[in-house]
Amino acid sequence: MDAYFNFVNHPRVSDACDVIFANCYPFWEGYPAEHALVYMKDMYHRAVRAGRGKKVIISETGWPNLGTTLRGAAVPSMENAIRYFINTYQWAEEEGIDIFYFSSFDEPWKTADEGDVGAYWGLWDKDGNLKYV
């Protein structure tokens, strides 16, 4: 399991895998929410090409609902997070793509490496309350 571009940039890694588990995060690459699904599809298809016929699973993707905008036009917000979640799962269902959404719960300890945004990727908050009702 690694970022999609590592399978593209390192073909020997792809060759050594039976299944490609690709992390695809438009947010971390600075894409605005309104274009995030299109870009995530591109990330996935790059991994598919790198896998040359091997099964590709999106092992992580998501969008934070709170925090500081860190890169480009990728803005954390409740609206952007839920729109990304819904669009991602509709596409995955339509195309038969296996996907794991990151994360189930907010993880407040993740701010050291990711900034304040690192704590707010969950579908539930840190106390187990569903954020999107």
C-alpha positions, 0 to 999 in steps of 0.5 A: 500500500502506497501513494498511487504515484509510487507504483507509476514511478517505480515499475519494479514495485508494481511488478513485485505486487500481486495486487496494487493498493493505491492511496489517492488523495486529491486534497493532499495534491491541492485540488479543489473539491469541485475537481477532486473526483476527476483527479482521483479517477486519474490517480486510479487509472495511472495506478491501473496502467502501472499494474498492467492487468493486476487488480487495483484497489483504492486503499485510502482516500478522503477529504477533511471537514475541518482544518487549515487549507494547506495546498492549492485550492483544496479547502477542508469543509463539511460540504466538501468532505461529504460531497467528496465521499458521496461522489467517490462512492457513487463512482466506485459503485458504478465502475465496480472499483474496490475502495477504502475510505479514510478514515472511520473516526477523527484522529486528533493525534495526527496534527504533528505531521499533517497540521490541524487538518490531520485530525479531521478525516473521519466520518465519525468524530473522535467521540464516535458521533456521526458527523454527517447526518 
